[in-house]
């Protein structure tokens, strides 16, 4: 289940294409609003979204 503020990636259907990354703004009844890295927002229904992998810092 996606939550507001969660970092996500939209999976692509083309091999070799990098997934779009963004942050969940709202979760509605069957829809998710996402703000993408480029600043655009989308309201998606049935999109292939997954939580973004956690980045690990080296210290």
PDB file of N, CA, C, O and CB in Angstrom:
ATOM      1  N   UNK A   1       0.837  -1.186   0.000  1.00  0.00           N
ATOM      2  CA  UNK A   1       0.000   0.000   0.000  1.00  0.00           C
ATOM      3  C   UNK A   1       0.880   1.247   0.000  1.00  0.00           C
ATOM      4  O   UNK A   1       1.768   1.384   0.842  1.00  0.00           O
ATOM      5  CB  UNK A   1      -0.952  -0.001   1.217  1.00  0.00           C
ATOM      6  N   UNK A   2       0.638   2.137  -0.926  1.00  0.00           N
ATOM      7  CA  UNK A   2       1.409   3.374  -1.013  1.00  0.00           C
ATOM      8  C   UNK A   2       0.873   4.388  -0.015  1.00  0.00           C
ATOM      9  O   UNK A   2      -0.318   4.410   0.297  1.00  0.00           O
ATOM     10  CB  UNK A   2       1.367   3.949  -2.444  1.00  0.00           C
ATOM     11  N   UNK A   3       1.788   5.237   0.485  1.00  0.00           N
ATOM     12  CA  UNK A   3       1.422   6.248   1.470  1.00  0.00           C
ATOM     13  C   UNK A   3       1.916   7.617   1.020  1.00  0.00           C
ATOM     14  O   UNK A   3       2.883   7.723   0.265  1.00  0.00           O
ATOM     15  CB  UNK A   3       1.997   5.895   2.856  1.00  0.00           C
ATOM     16  N   UNK A   4       1.244   8.657   1.489  1.00  0.00           N
ATOM     17  CA  UNK A   4       1.653  10.030   1.212  1.00  0.00           C
ATOM     18  C   UNK A   4       3.091  10.237   1.677  1.00  0.00           C
ATOM     19  O   UNK A   4       3.457   9.839   2.783  1.00  0.00           O
ATOM     20  CB  UNK A   4       0.703  11.040   1.903  1.00  0.00           C
ATOM     21  N   UNK A   5       3.901  10.862   0.825  1.00  0.00           N
ATOM     22  CA  UNK A   5       5.298  11.129   1.153  1.00  0.00           C
ATOM     23  C   UNK A   5       6.262  10.023   0.762  1.00  0.00           C
ATOM     24  O   UNK A   5       7.477  10.194   0.857  1.00  0.00           O
ATOM     25  CB  UNK A   5       5.419  11.376   2.601  1.00  0.00           C
ATOM     26  N   UNK A   6       5.728   8.889   0.322  1.00  0.00           N
ATOM     27  CA  UNK A   6       6.571   7.748  -0.048  1.00  0.00           C
ATOM     28  C   UNK A   6       7.225   7.985  -1.409  1.00  0.00           C
ATOM     29  O   UNK A   6       6.577   8.475  -2.333  1.00  0.00           O
ATOM     30  CB  UNK A   6       5.742   6.445  -0.072  1.00  0.00           C
ATOM     31  N   UNK A   7       8.497   7.639  -1.531  1.00  0.00           N
ATOM     32  CA  UNK A   7       9.216   7.718  -2.806  1.00  0.00           C
ATOM     33  C   UNK A   7       8.885   6.469  -3.617  1.00  0.00           C
ATOM     34  O   UNK A   7       8.948   5.352  -3.103  1.00  0.00           O
ATOM     35  CB  UNK A   7      10.769   7.853  -2.583  1.00  0.00           C
ATOM     36  N   UNK A   8       8.532   6.663  -4.888  1.00  0.00           N
ATOM     37  CA  UNK A   8       8.119   5.561  -5.749  1.00  0.00           C
ATOM     38  C   UNK A   8       8.817   5.646  -7.101  1.00  0.00           C
ATOM     39  O   UNK A   8       9.394   6.670  -7.467  1.00  0.00           O
ATOM     40  CB  UNK A   8       6.596   5.565  -5.936  1.00  0.00           C
ATOM     41  N   UNK A   9       8.744   4.541  -7.823  1.00  0.00           N
ATOM     42  CA  UNK A   9       9.201   4.471  -9.209  1.00  0.00           C
ATOM     43  C   UNK A   9       8.066   3.909 -10.046  1.00  0.00           C
ATOM     44  O   UNK A   9       7.350   3.003  -9.617  1.00  0.00           O
ATOM     45  CB  UNK A   9      10.494   3.594  -9.347  1.00  0.00           C
ATOM     46  N   UNK A  10       7.908   4.459 -11.250  1.00  0.00           N
ATOM     47  CA  UNK A  10       6.938   3.924 -12.198  1.00  0.00           C
ATOM     48  C   UNK A  10       7.680   2.986 -13.132  1.00  0.00           C
ATOM     49  O   UNK A  10       8.565   3.412 -13.875  1.00  0.00           O
ATOM     50  CB  UNK A  10       6.213   5.066 -12.993  1.00  0.00           C
ATOM     51  N   UNK A  11       7.327   1.726 -13.095  1.00  0.00           N
ATOM     52  CA  UNK A  11       7.987   0.742 -13.943  1.00  0.00           C
ATOM     53  C   UNK A  11       7.623   0.985 -15.400  1.00  0.00           C
ATOM     54  O   UNK A  11       6.510   1.408 -15.713  1.00  0.00           O
ATOM     55  CB  UNK A  11       7.604  -0.688 -13.522  1.00  0.00           C
ATOM     56  N   UNK A  12       8.564   0.716 -16.275  1.00  0.00           N
ATOM     57  CA  UNK A  12       8.352   0.922 -17.703  1.00  0.00           C
ATOM     58  C   UNK A  12       8.107  -0.408 -18.394  1.00  0.00           C
ATOM     59  O   UNK A  12       8.408  -1.476 -17.859  1.00  0.00           O
ATOM     60  CB  UNK A  12       9.554   1.639 -18.334  1.00  0.00           C
ATOM     61  N   UNK A  13       7.562  -0.318 -19.574  1.00  0.00           N
ATOM     62  CA  UNK A  13       7.314  -1.529 -20.359  1.00  0.00           C
ATOM     63  C   UNK A  13       8.362  -1.719 -21.436  1.00  0.00           C
ATOM     64  O   UNK A  13       8.306  -2.683 -22.201  1.00  0.00           O
ATOM     65  CB  UNK A  13       5.933  -1.477 -20.991  1.00  0.00           C
ATOM     66  N   UNK A  14       9.330  -0.794 -21.501  1.00  0.00           N
ATOM     67  CA  UNK A  14      10.390  -0.877 -22.505  1.00  0.00           C
ATOM     68  C   UNK A  14      11.691  -1.292 -21.840  1.00  0.00           C
ATOM     69  O   UNK A  14      12.093  -0.730 -20.822  1.00  0.00           O
ATOM     70  CB  UNK A  14      10.565   0.472 -23.241  1.00  0.00           C
ATOM     71  N   UNK A  15      12.331  -2.270 -22.424  1.00  0.00           N
ATOM     72  CA  UNK A  15      13.601  -2.765 -21.900  1.00  0.00           C
ATOM     73  C   UNK A  15      14.661  -1.675 -22.001  1.00  0.00           C
ATOM     74  O   UNK A  15      14.768  -0.993 -23.020  1.00  0.00           O
ATOM     75  CB  UNK A  15      14.052  -4.035 -22.660  1.00  0.00           C
ATOM     76  N   UNK A  16      15.434  -1.519 -20.949  1.00  0.00           N
ATOM     77  CA  UNK A  16      16.525  -0.563 -20.943  1.00  0.00           C
ATOM     78  C   UNK A  16      16.133   0.858 -20.583  1.00  0.00           C
ATOM     79  O   UNK A  16      16.999   1.725 -20.467  1.00  0.00           O
ATOM     80  CB  UNK A  16      17.162  -0.557 -22.255  1.00  0.00           C
ATOM     81  N   UNK A  17      14.858   1.112 -20.406  1.00  0.00           N
ATOM     82  CA  UNK A  17      14.408   2.458 -20.050  1.00  0.00           C
ATOM     83  C   UNK A  17      14.383   2.609 -18.533  1.00  0.00           C
ATOM     84  O   UNK A  17      13.863   1.745 -17.828  1.00  0.00           O
ATOM     85  CB  UNK A  17      13.005   2.749 -20.648  1.00  0.00           C
ATOM     86  N   UNK A  18      14.946   3.704 -18.035  1.00  0.00           N
ATOM     87  CA  UNK A  18      15.004   3.966 -16.603  1.00  0.00           C
ATOM     88  C   UNK A  18      13.614   4.345 -16.084  1.00  0.00           C
ATOM     89  O   UNK A  18      12.926   5.148 -16.715  1.00  0.00           O
ATOM     90  CB  UNK A  18      16.025   5.088 -16.294  1.00  0.00           C
ATOM     91  N   UNK A  19      13.188   3.784 -14.951  1.00  0.00           N
ATOM     92  CA  UNK A  19      11.872   4.141 -14.414  1.00  0.00           C
ATOM     93  C   UNK A  19      11.833   5.590 -13.938  1.00  0.00           C
ATOM     94  O   UNK A  19      12.841   6.134 -13.488  1.00  0.00           O
ATOM     95  CB  UNK A  19      11.500   3.206 -13.261  1.00  0.00           C
ATOM     96  N   UNK A  20      10.642   6.218 -14.045  1.00  0.00           N
ATOM     97  CA  UNK A  20      10.462   7.568 -13.496  1.00  0.00           C
ATOM     98  C   UNK A  20      10.379   7.469 -11.984  1.00  0.00           C
ATOM     99  O   UNK A  20       9.817   6.516 -11.444  1.00  0.00           O
ATOM    100  CB  UNK A  20       9.182   8.257 -14.078  1.00  0.00           C
ATOM    101  N   UNK A  21      10.940   8.456 -11.306  1.00  0.00           N
ATOM    102  CA  UNK A  21      10.910   8.480  -9.846  1.00  0.00           C
ATOM    103  C   UNK A  21      10.142   9.702  -9.383  1.00  0.00           C
ATOM    104  O   UNK A  21      10.186  10.758 -10.014  1.00  0.00           O
ATOM    105  CB  UNK A  21      12.342   8.478  -9.255  1.00  0.00           C
ATOM    106  N   UNK A  22       9.429   9.543  -8.261  1.00  0.00           N
ATOM    107  CA  UNK A  22       8.671  10.655  -7.710  1.00  0.00           C
ATOM    108  C   UNK A  22       8.259  10.398  -6.279  1.00  0.00           C
ATOM    109  O   UNK A  22       8.673   9.421  -5.655  1.00  0.00           O
ATOM    110  CB  UNK A  22       7.453  10.924  -8.552  1.00  0.00           C
ATOM    111  N   UNK A  23       7.426  11.306  -5.768  1.00  0.00           N
ATOM    112  CA  UNK A  23       6.936  11.234  -4.396  1.00  0.00           C
ATOM    113  C   UNK A  23       5.412  11.250  -4.428  1.00  0.00           C
ATOM    114  O   UNK A  23       4.814  12.045  -5.154  1.00  0.00           O
ATOM    115  CB  UNK A  23       7.492  12.412  -3.531  1.00  0.00           C
ATOM    116  N   UNK A  24       4.782  10.376  -3.645  1.00  0.00           N
ATOM    117  CA  UNK A  24       3.330  10.311  -3.563  1.00  0.00           C
ATOM    118  C   UNK A  24       2.811  11.553  -2.836  1.00  0.00           C
ATOM    119  O   UNK A  24       3.240  11.856  -1.722  1.00  0.00           O
ATOM    120  CB  UNK A  24       2.872   9.010  -2.838  1.00  0.00           C
ATOM    121  N   UNK A  25       1.876  12.273  -3.482  1.00  0.00           N
ATOM    122  CA  UNK A  25       1.255  13.442  -2.865  1.00  0.00           C
ATOM    123  C   UNK A  25      -0.050  13.075  -2.177  1.00  0.00           C
ATOM    124  O   UNK A  25      -0.298  13.485  -1.043  1.00  0.00           O
ATOM    125  CB  UNK A  25       1.008  14.524  -3.908  1.00  0.00           C
ATOM    126  N   UNK A  26      -0.891  12.296  -2.871  1.00  0.00           N
ATOM    127  CA  UNK A  26      -2.161  11.854  -2.296  1.00  0.00           C
ATOM    128  C   UNK A  26      -2.477  10.446  -2.783  1.00  0.00           C
ATOM    129  O   UNK A  26      -2.045  10.026  -3.856  1.00  0.00           O
ATOM    130  CB  UNK A  26      -3.308  12.830  -2.665  1.00  0.00           C
ATOM    131  N   UNK A  27      -3.234   9.740  -1.972  1.00  0.00           N
ATOM    132  CA  UNK A  27      -3.730   8.414  -2.339  1.00  0.00           C
ATOM    133  C   UNK A  27      -5.243   8.472  -2.223  1.00  0.00           C
ATOM    134  O   UNK A  27      -5.779   8.748  -1.150  1.00  0.00           O
ATOM    135  CB  UNK A  27      -3.115   7.272  -1.425  1.00  0.00           C
ATOM    136  N   UNK A  28      -5.935   8.210  -3.333  1.00  0.00           N
ATOM    137  CA  UNK A  28      -7.388   8.252  -3.346  1.00  0.00           C
ATOM    138  C   UNK A  28      -7.961   6.865  -3.562  1.00  0.00           C
ATOM    139  O   UNK A  28      -7.268   5.858  -3.415  1.00  0.00           O
ATOM    140  CB  UNK A  28      -7.887   9.203  -4.425  1.00  0.00           C
ATOM    141  N   UNK A  29      -9.222   6.827  -3.909  1.00  0.00           N
ATOM    142  CA  UNK A  29      -9.915   5.565  -4.153  1.00  0.00           C
ATOM    143  C   UNK A  29      -9.532   5.053  -5.540  1.00  0.00           C
ATOM    144  O   UNK A  29     -10.211   5.341  -6.526  1.00  0.00           O
ATOM    145  CB  UNK A  29     -11.464   5.741  -4.029  1.00  0.00           C
ATOM    146  N   UNK A  30      -8.437   4.290  -5.607  1.00  0.00           N
ATOM    147  CA  UNK A  30      -7.975   3.734  -6.874  1.00  0.00           C
ATOM    148  C   UNK A  30      -7.045   4.640  -7.657  1.00  0.00           C
ATOM    149  O   UNK A  30      -6.628   4.284  -8.759  1.00  0.00           O
ATOM    150  CB  UNK A  30      -9.139   3.404  -7.716  1.00  0.00           C
ATOM    151  N   UNK A  31      -6.707   5.807  -7.113  1.00  0.00           N
ATOM    152  CA  UNK A  31      -5.790   6.720  -7.791  1.00  0.00           C
ATOM    153  C   UNK A  31      -4.655   7.136  -6.861  1.00  0.00           C
ATOM    154  O   UNK A  31      -4.771   7.075  -5.637  1.00  0.00           O
ATOM    155  CB  UNK A  31      -6.540   7.958  -8.298  1.00  0.00           C
ATOM    156  N   UNK A  32      -3.566   7.556  -7.476  1.00  0.00           N
ATOM    157  CA  UNK A  32      -2.405   8.054  -6.733  1.00  0.00           C
ATOM    158  C   UNK A  32      -1.911   9.299  -7.465  1.00  0.00           C
ATOM    159  O   UNK A  32      -1.743   9.279  -8.684  1.00  0.00           O
ATOM    160  CB  UNK A  32      -1.261   6.957  -6.614  1.00  0.00           C
ATOM    161  N   UNK A  33      -1.680  10.380  -6.723  1.00  0.00           N
ATOM    162  CA  UNK A  33      -1.098  11.588  -7.308  1.00  0.00           C
ATOM    163  C   UNK A  33       0.381  11.605  -6.967  1.00  0.00           C
ATOM    164  O   UNK A  33       0.761  11.479  -5.803  1.00  0.00           O
ATOM    165  CB  UNK A  33      -1.812  12.885  -6.787  1.00  0.00           C
ATOM    166  N   UNK A  34       1.218  11.761  -7.994  1.00  0.00           N
ATOM    167  CA  UNK A  34       2.670  11.694  -7.823  1.00  0.00           C
ATOM    168  C   UNK A  34       3.313  12.962  -8.378  1.00  0.00           C
ATOM    169  O   UNK A  34       2.939  13.428  -9.454  1.00  0.00           O
ATOM    170  CB  UNK A  34       3.253  10.436  -8.524  1.00  0.00           C
ATOM    171  N   UNK A  35       4.282  13.524  -7.645  1.00  0.00           N
ATOM    172  CA  UNK A  35       5.120  14.607  -8.166  1.00  0.00           C
ATOM    173  C   UNK A  35       6.425  13.972  -8.603  1.00  0.00           C
ATOM    174  O   UNK A  35       7.143  13.388  -7.791  1.00  0.00           O
ATOM    175  CB  UNK A  35       5.359  15.749  -7.093  1.00  0.00           C
ATOM    176  N   UNK A  36       6.737  14.089  -9.903  1.00  0.00           N
ATOM    177  CA  UNK A  36       7.922  13.465 -10.474  1.00  0.00           C
ATOM    178  C   UNK A  36       9.155  14.322 -10.241  1.00  0.00           C
ATOM    179  O   UNK A  36       9.049  15.493  -9.878  1.00  0.00           O
ATOM    180  CB  UNK A  36       7.729  13.219 -11.965  1.00  0.00           C
ATOM    181  N   UNK A  37      10.331  13.728 -10.453  1.00  0.00           N
ATOM    182  CA  UNK A  37      11.610  14.425 -10.276  1.00  0.00           C
ATOM    183  C   UNK A  37      11.689  15.728 -11.061  1.00  0.00           C
ATOM    184  O   UNK A  37      12.330  16.681 -10.617  1.00  0.00           O
ATOM    185  CB  UNK A  37      12.746  13.522 -10.691  1.00  0.00           C
ATOM    186  N   UNK A  38      11.045  15.777 -12.223  1.00  0.00           N
ATOM    187  CA  UNK A  38      11.119  16.973 -13.071  1.00  0.00           C
ATOM    188  C   UNK A  38      10.135  18.067 -12.653  1.00  0.00           C
ATOM    189  O   UNK A  38      10.073  19.117 -13.291  1.00  0.00           O
ATOM    190  CB  UNK A  38      10.861  16.593 -14.513  1.00  0.00           C
ATOM    191  N   UNK A  39       9.360  17.829 -11.578  1.00  0.00           N
ATOM    192  CA  UNK A  39       8.435  18.831 -11.065  1.00  0.00           C
ATOM    193  C   UNK A  39       6.999  18.673 -11.532  1.00  0.00           C
ATOM    194  O   UNK A  39       6.102  19.293 -10.960  1.00  0.00           O
ATOM    195  CB  UNK A  39       8.911  20.165 -11.445  1.00  0.00           C
ATOM    196  N   UNK A  40       6.757  17.863 -12.553  1.00  0.00           N
ATOM    197  CA  UNK A  40       5.401  17.626 -13.036  1.00  0.00           C
ATOM    198  C   UNK A  40       4.647  16.726 -12.061  1.00  0.00           C
ATOM    199  O   UNK A  40       5.254  15.966 -11.306  1.00  0.00           O
ATOM    200  CB  UNK A  40       5.427  16.996 -14.445  1.00  0.00           C
ATOM    201  N   UNK A  41       3.317  16.820 -12.086  1.00  0.00           N
ATOM    202  CA  UNK A  41       2.496  15.921 -11.280  1.00  0.00           C
ATOM    203  C   UNK A  41       1.569  15.131 -12.192  1.00  0.00           C
ATOM    204  O   UNK A  41       1.188  15.594 -13.267  1.00  0.00           O
ATOM    205  CB  UNK A  41       1.683  16.709 -10.221  1.00  0.00           C
ATOM    206  N   UNK A  42       1.213  13.929 -11.745  1.00  0.00           N
ATOM    207  CA  UNK A  42       0.296  13.062 -12.477  1.00  0.00           C
ATOM    208  C   UNK A  42      -0.663  12.423 -11.492  1.00  0.00           C
ATOM    209  O   UNK A  42      -0.293  12.119 -10.358  1.00  0.00           O
ATOM    210  CB  UNK A  42       1.064  11.978 -13.283  1.00  0.00           C
ATOM    211  N   UNK A  43      -1.904  12.220 -11.934  1.00  0.00           N
ATOM    212  CA  UNK A  43      -2.856  11.418 -11.178  1.00  0.00           C
ATOM    213  C   UNK A  43      -2.982  10.109 -11.943  1.00  0.00           C
ATOM    214  O   UNK A  43      -3.417  10.088 -13.094  1.00  0.00           O
ATOM    215  CB  UNK A  43      -4.263  12.150 -11.003  1.00  0.00           C
ATOM    216  N   UNK A  44      -2.600   9.026 -11.294  1.00  0.00           N
ATOM    217  CA  UNK A  44      -2.502   7.730 -11.957  1.00  0.00           C
ATOM    218  C   UNK A  44      -3.538   6.754 -11.432  1.00  0.00           C
ATOM    219  O   UNK A  44      -3.892   6.778 -10.253  1.00  0.00           O
ATOM    220  CB  UNK A  44      -1.112   7.151 -11.780  1.00  0.00           C
ATOM    221  N   UNK A  45      -4.016   5.901 -12.314  1.00  0.00           N
ATOM    222  CA  UNK A  45      -4.919   4.819 -11.958  1.00  0.00           C
ATOM    223  C   UNK A  45      -4.431   3.572 -12.676  1.00  0.00           C
ATOM    224  O   UNK A  45      -4.345   3.557 -13.904  1.00  0.00           O
ATOM    225  CB  UNK A  45      -6.407   5.155 -12.330  1.00  0.00           C
ATOM    226  N   UNK A  46      -4.116   2.546 -11.937  1.00  0.00           N
ATOM    227  CA  UNK A  46      -3.646   1.310 -12.543  1.00  0.00           C
ATOM    228  C   UNK A  46      -2.200   1.361 -12.995  1.00  0.00           C
ATOM    229  O   UNK A  46      -1.770   0.526 -13.791  1.00  0.00           O
ATOM    230  CB  UNK A  46      -4.505   0.967 -13.699  1.00  0.00           C
ATOM    231  N   UNK A  47      -1.446   2.324 -12.502  1.00  0.00           N
ATOM    232  CA  UNK A  47      -0.036   2.439 -12.888  1.00  0.00           C
ATOM    233  C   UNK A  47       0.796   1.371 -12.192  1.00  0.00           C
ATOM    234  O   UNK A  47       0.426   0.864 -11.133  1.00  0.00           O
ATOM    235  CB  UNK A  47       0.510   3.840 -12.551  1.00  0.00           C
ATOM    236  N   UNK A  48       1.916   1.045 -12.803  1.00  0.00           N
ATOM    237  CA  UNK A  48       2.836   0.079 -12.216  1.00  0.00           C
ATOM    238  C   UNK A  48       3.842   0.825 -11.340  1.00  0.00           C
ATOM    239  O   UNK A  48       4.954   1.128 -11.773  1.00  0.00           O
ATOM    240  CB  UNK A  48       3.564  -0.746 -13.322  1.00  0.00           C
ATOM    241  N   UNK A  49       3.437   1.114 -10.104  1.00  0.00           N
ATOM    242  CA  UNK A  49       4.298   1.826  -9.166  1.00  0.00           C
ATOM    243  C   UNK A  49       4.861   0.859  -8.140  1.00  0.00           C
ATOM    244  O   UNK A  49       4.205  -0.100  -7.734  1.00  0.00           O
ATOM    245  CB  UNK A  49       3.528   2.961  -8.469  1.00  0.00           C
ATOM    246  N   UNK A  50       6.096   1.134  -7.732  1.00  0.00           N
ATOM    247  CA  UNK A  50       6.695   0.350  -6.653  1.00  0.00           C
ATOM    248  C   UNK A  50       7.449   1.321  -5.744  1.00  0.00           C
ATOM    249  O   UNK A  50       7.882   2.384  -6.189  1.00  0.00           O
ATOM    250  CB  UNK A  50       7.654  -0.776  -7.216  1.00  0.00           C
ATOM    251  N   UNK A  51       7.603   0.958  -4.482  1.00  0.00           N
ATOM    252  CA  UNK A  51       8.426   1.798  -3.605  1.00  0.00           C
ATOM    253  C   UNK A  51       9.835   1.895  -4.176  1.00  0.00           C
ATOM    254  O   UNK A  51      10.382   0.904  -4.660  1.00  0.00           O
ATOM    255  CB  UNK A  51       8.462   1.229  -2.153  1.00  0.00           C
ATOM    256  N   UNK A  52      10.417   3.080  -4.121  1.00  0.00           N
ATOM    257  CA  UNK A  52      11.780   3.280  -4.619  1.00  0.00           C
ATOM    258  C   UNK A  52      12.760   2.570  -3.705  1.00  0.00           C
ATOM    259  O   UNK A  52      12.563   2.536  -2.490  1.00  0.00           O
ATOM    260  CB  UNK A  52      12.124   4.788  -4.720  1.00  0.00           C
ATOM    261  N   UNK A  53      13.813   2.002  -4.273  1.00  0.00           N
ATOM    262  CA  UNK A  53      14.819   1.350  -3.434  1.00  0.00           C
ATOM    263  C   UNK A  53      15.461   2.362  -2.494  1.00  0.00           C
ATOM    264  O   UNK A  53      15.658   3.521  -2.857  1.00  0.00           O
ATOM    265  CB  UNK A  53      15.896   0.669  -4.303  1.00  0.00           C
ATOM    266  N   UNK A  54      15.782   1.919  -1.290  1.00  0.00           N
ATOM    267  CA  UNK A  54      16.428   2.782  -0.306  1.00  0.00           C
ATOM    268  C   UNK A  54      17.863   3.030  -0.718  1.00  0.00           C
ATOM    269  O   UNK A  54      18.582   2.101  -1.084  1.00  0.00           O
ATOM    270  CB  UNK A  54      16.368   2.159   1.104  1.00  0.00           C
ATOM    271  N   UNK A  55      18.279   4.284  -0.659  1.00  0.00           N
ATOM    272  CA  UNK A  55      19.675   4.612  -0.943  1.00  0.00           C
ATOM    273  C   UNK A  55      20.481   4.387   0.320  1.00  0.00           C
ATOM    274  O   UNK A  55      20.033   4.706   1.421  1.00  0.00           O
ATOM    275  CB  UNK A  55      19.828   6.082  -1.450  1.00  0.00           C
ATOM    276  N   UNK A  56      21.667   3.838   0.154  1.00  0.00           N
ATOM    277  CA  UNK A  56      22.542   3.635   1.303  1.00  0.00           C
ATOM    278  C   UNK A  56      23.701   4.600   1.200  1.00  0.00           C
ATOM    279  O   UNK A  56      24.323   4.741   0.147  1.00  0.00           O
ATOM    280  CB  UNK A  56      23.045   2.169   1.381  1.00  0.00           C
ATOM    281  N   UNK A  57      23.980   5.255   2.297  1.00  0.00           N
ATOM    282  CA  UNK A  57      25.094   6.188   2.308  1.00  0.00           C
ATOM    283  C   UNK A  57      26.369   5.480   2.702  1.00  0.00           C
ATOM    284  O   UNK A  57      26.345   4.542   3.499  1.00  0.00           O
ATOM    285  CB  UNK A  57      24.818   7.348   3.254  1.00  0.00           C
ATOM    286  N   UNK A  58      27.476   5.921   2.152  1.00  0.00           N
ATOM    287  CA  UNK A  58      28.750   5.331   2.546  1.00  0.00           C
ATOM    288  C   UNK A  58      29.424   6.290   3.501  1.00  0.00           C
ATOM    289  O   UNK A  58      29.461   7.495   3.250  1.00  0.00           O
ATOM    290  CB  UNK A  58      29.658   5.031   1.309  1.00  0.00           C
ATOM    291  N   UNK A  59      29.965   5.763   4.607  1.00  0.00           N
ATOM    292  CA  UNK A  59      30.489   6.672   5.581  1.00  0.00           C
ATOM    293  C   UNK A  59      31.744   6.269   6.103  1.00  0.00           C
ATOM    294  O   UNK A  59      32.310   6.960   6.951  1.00  0.00           O
ATOM    295  CB  UNK A  59      29.602   6.854   6.639  1.00  0.00           C
TER     296      UNK A  59
END
